[in-house]
Amino acid sequence: MIEFTQHECELLMIYTPERDGGAWLQQQFAEKSEATISGRIFTVTQDMIFENRGDDDDPLLLDPESFVFSVGTLAGSYYCIESKFLGIEYELVIHQSIPLKRKTFAAERNISIFRRLNEFGLTQLIIGGDEESAMPKEVFEQMLKEFPNTHELNRYAQARVSGIIRNYVPIEIDFEAKYRKYMDKKESRRGTQPLQVFSEYESDKYTTLIEKIEEMLKQAESYTENQWQDEIIQIIQLLYPKYIKAFKEGPVRDSLAGKNRKIDFLMVDASGYVDAIELKKPFANCIVTSNHYRGNHVPMSELNGTVMQLEKYLYHLNRWGQQGEDKLNKRYADQLPEGLTLKIVNPSGMIIMGRDEKLSPDQKTDFEVIRRKYRHVLEIMTYDDMLRRLKVIRDQLKQPQG
């Protein structure tokens, strides 16, 4: 039996052997001055033996059949555990509010919980209390639950063995399916629920972006084209977090005309692949015509021209190929994360321009037809589109997560 108690500033472990009065333990000490007990979870030495047992009225300390070891010291409200006692390579500090029992240190089948953490390269682990770097008590208790129990280990072993032999021996029971079903039911599989954790912060972020765009749209005329682009491209990167870099006036070689062109923004995703964005200030009438041509609202010249321009940029980027990759990597080498190289592989495009809030239902339908015509190559988005997307994301994040 293992129990823990405090004596003045010492943390004591009381060990009561279940056989032969602990003669085997005395023999271990005589042979090598240390011994492992309780399924090799704890290592005790002769130096750890607590000598002042008669100075306390604790009945555990007065039990003549028990062995008492000093396994830690009290510093403030934390116990500093002897590293040798647990066979660990880091400093372990546990708050007084955490009950110390054998199961605090050992999982099923005599798995040493803290010894398992040696492989993570820790220098110190603080558990509980108010220390800023401490693992919260609730998280520690959850970690203890994460260690597999005997039932889970048995199911895992059955699944592994049956997976090997089922190709040679007919097995009626699908142990692999039973193991997966069991694991799916475990509460721990839910993890930390990152969407639930960060939804409030993300909601605030999107609310701020919405307010920012709405204010910009009210004062659009006060911005120059460059100022407008510099503001909006940052919002695009937040709306599309896959883009880690936006290079303004990104170059592309027009091999047909023998000259260099400039893309509004050359976008780089986290894998180094490039895309192109053309970004225009919002004009009231630049999307589709208000009148009909053969019963349809057709694209305005501003939209047609921008689509043609971007399609040509994408065409030239593809033709540029390996030579273009070398040029771009040389130009932007000092602005890219270490180890990331730019790659041109079927780049896609995006056009951001105009407003659609005042379009009639027929105009909006025809505009959608136009957008879908090009969506395999590029995306056409109005500023009202951008606002709607941000609002939908924000409102979804405000919904209860679960």
N, C-alpha and C positions, 0 to 999 in steps of 0.2 A: 504494500500500500504506500502511496506517495501523498504527502500533504505539505503545504507551504505555510509558513508563519513568519512574523516579524519579531525580532528581538532587538530593541533599541534601534541601532542603525544598520542592522544586519538582516538580510533575507535568508531564512533557514529552510532547508528541505528535510523533512522527517521521513525516513524510509524504514518501513517495518517489513522485514523479509517474511515470505510465506512458507519457507522451509528451513530446516536445520538451524534456526536461530541466527542465521547469518554467518555460519562458519565458513562457507565458501567465500564470503566477502573478506573475512579476515585473512584467509589464505591468499586471495588476490593481492591484498595489500602487502603481505609478507614477501610475495614473489616479485612484484613490480610497482608497488607503491600507488597503484591506481586500479580502478575497476569500472566496468560499465554495468549499469543496472536498468531495470524496467525496459527490457527489450532493446538494450543498447541505445536508448534515447539519451541517457545522462551518463556523463563520465565524472567520477568522484575520485579524489586523491586523499591521502592521509593528511595533507596540509589543510584540507577543507573541513576536517572533523571539528565540530563545535565543542569546546571544552567546558563551557560555563553552564551546563544543564541544570545545576542545582540552584542557580541564581534567579530562577523564574518559576512561577507557580502554574505555568501552562502544563496541563496533564500530558500533552503530547511529548513535551520535553522530559517529563519524569518517567515515561514508559521505559523500563529497563531493556525491553526487547527491540527497541527501535535504535536506528542510527541517525544522528543529526549532523547535517553538513551546512556550512556557510557558503551559499552559492551566489551571493550578491550583496551590494551595499545600497543604502538609501541615501540619495542626494536630493534634497528638497522634497518633491513629491514623486520622484522617479526612482525605480529600482534599476541599478546598473548590474546586469547579469554577467557572471564570469564566463568569458568566451570558451574556456576549456570545458566547462560544465556541459555546454551544448555542442561542442565541437564546431564552433563557428569561427569565421575569419574576419568578423566585423564587430563593432560595438553595438550591443543590444541594450536599449533603455525602454522600460515599460512603466507606464503610469500606475500609481497605487490603486486607481479606480478599476483596474482590470483584474478580475479574480484570477489567481494563479492556481491552476490545477494541472494534472498530467495532460489532459486533453488540450491545454493551452499550448503545449510543446509538441504533442504527438498526434498524428492522424492515425487512421485505421491501418492495421498490419504493421504497426511500429514504424511508421514513416516519420522521421524527424522533420518537423515543419521548418524550423529555422536553419537547419543544416542544408535543406534544399535551396535556401536563398543564397548560399555561398557562391553559386555559379553566376549570380547576377552582378558580381563585382562591387558589392556594397562596402562602404567604409563605416557607416553608422545607420541604424534603424531605430527611430523613436516611435513609440506606439502610445496613443492616447494623450490626454492632457491638452494644454494650451500652447505648446511649442509650435511655432509657425511651420516648421518642417515636419511635424509629427504626422504619422498616419492616423486618421481619426479612428476612434474605438469602433464605430459602426463598420468602417471599411475592413478593419482587422477581423472582426467577427464574421464578415462576409467572406473574407479570404479563407478562414478556417472551414467554412461551409463548402468552399470550392474543392477542397481536397477530396478525392474519390473515396467512397466508403466501400466496404467489402462486397456489397451487392453489386455496385457499379463495376468493380474490378472483375468480379466473376462473369458478369454479362459481357464485358469487353473481351475477356479471355475466350469465352464461348464464341463470340463473333469472329475473332481472329482465327481460331482453329477451324471453325466451320467453313470460313471463307477459303481456307487452304484445301481442305479435304473434300468439299462438296463436289468438286470436279471428278472425283474418283469413287466416292461412296455416296449413295443416295441418302440425303438427309431431309426428312419431312419438315422439320421446324426451321424456319428462317431466323437464325440467331442474330444475324446482322441487322435485320429489320427490327427485331425486338430491342436490340441495343440502341439503334437510332431513335426508336419511339420513346425509350426510357430517357435518353438524353434530352430529347425535345421537351419533355415534361419538366425537366429540372428548372427550378426558378433561376438558378445561377446562369442559365443560358441566355437570360435576358440582358446580362451584362450591365453596363452603366447607363444605357439608354441615352446616347449622345444627343439625339434630337430633342428629347425632353429636357436635358440639361441646358442646351444652348438656345432653345427656341425663343426665350424671352429676350436674350441679347440680340439674336438675329432679327427678331421682330422690330426692335428699336432701331437697328441699322437700316432696315428697309423703310421704316417710317421717315427717318432722316433723309434718305435718298429721294423719297417721294416729295417731301417738302422742298428739297433743293431743286429738283427739276421743275416743279410747279412755279417756284419763284423765278427761275431762269426763263421760263416760257413767258411769264408776265413782262419781263424786261429784256426780251430777246434783242430788241433793236439797240440796246446799249452795249452789246457785245460785238467785238470784231469777230471775223471768221476764225482767226487763230485762237482767240480767247475762248470762244464757244467750244471749239474742238478740244482744247486742253482740259476743259472742265468735264465735258460729256464722256471723253474716252476713259476717264477714271471711273465713272459710273458704270460704263460698259464692262470694265474689268471686274467690278464687284458683282455685276449681274451675271457675268460669264467667268467664274473664277478659274477656269482652265487656262485662261490667258495670263501668263506671268510677266509678259513684257509687251509694250506697245511702242514701236519705233515710228516716230512721226516722219512723214515724207520718205517712206521706205523706197529705196531705189529698185527699179526693174529695167532690164535692158530690152529695148524694142529693136530686135534684130532686123525687122523688116524696114524700118525707117532709119536704122543705124544711129539711134540716139537713146539716151537714158530718159525714163519716165519716173514720175514720183507718185507713189500711192499715198493717200492721206495717212493711213496707219498700216504698218506691217505688224500683224499680231503673231506672237509666239506662244505656243501652248507648252505645257509642262514637259512634253516629250521632245520639244524642239521643232515641231512642224509649224509651218507658217501659213497664215491666212491673211486676207486683205479686207480692210474696211474703208469705205468712202463715207464721210460724215459731213452733212450739210446743215447750215442753219435752217430753222423751220420757216418756210414761206407758206402763206395761206393757200395758194392755188398752184400746187406743183405735182399733184398726184394723178388725178383723172379729170377729164373734161366735165363741165356741168351740162353741156349739150350732148346730143346723141350723134353717133355716126353709125348709120344702119342699125339703129336700135340699141347701140352699146355706148357706154362711157369708155373712152379710150385713154391710154396713158398720155399725160402732158409731155411736152418736149423736154422739160427738166428731168422727169423721171426716165424717159426713153434715153436721153443722153447719158445720164449717170449709169444706167444699166449697161449701155454699150461700152462706156468707159471702163467700168469694172470688169466686164467680160474680157476685154482686151488685155487688161492688166493680168488677169488670171491666165490667159492664153500665153502671154509673154513670160510669165513666171515659169510655167511648165516647160516652155521651149528653152529657157535659160538653163535648166537642169543642174548638172554637177558643177558647171562653171559658175552658175549663179550662187550655188551653195557656198563655194569657195570664196566668192567675192563678199557675200553677206557675213560669213563667219570671220573673215579678216576685218571687215568694217566694225562689227559689233562685238568682237572678242572680249573686250574689257568691260562690256555691259551685261554679259551673260553669266549665269551661275557656273561654277567650276564643273567641267565635265559635260556641259550641255552644248550641243552643236545644232545649228539650224539645218533643217531639211525641207526640201521642196517636193512634196508628193501630193499631186492633185489638190492644190489649195482651194478652199472655198472662200466665198466673199460675203460681205454684209453691207447693205446700204441703210443708212439712218438719215431720214429726211422727212420734212413735211408734217402736217397735221391731218387727222381724219375725223375729228370730233364733229365737224359741220357737214360732213358728207351725208347725202341722202342714203336710205337703205339700198337703192339700186346702185348707187356709186360704190358703196362699200362692197357689195356683192361682186361687181365687175373688178374692183381693185383686188379682191381676194383671188379672183380667177387669174389676174395678171401675176400676182405673187406666187401662186402655185405653179404657174408655167415655168418659173425660174428656180424654184426651190431646190432642185437637184444640183444647182451650181452656186446660187447665192440666196441670201435672205434679205427681203426688203421690210424694213421696220420703220413705222412712224413714231414720233415722240409720244403720241397718245397710246400706241402699242406698248411702248416702254413703261409708261405709267401704269397701264392695266396689268402688265406682268408683275411689276413690283408690288402692286396692291394685292393681287391674288396670292403671291408668295407671303406677303406680310400677314394677310388675313388667315392663311392656312397655318402659319406658325403660331397665331394666337389661339388656334383651336386646341383643346385638351389633347395632349399626346399620350398615346398608350398602345 
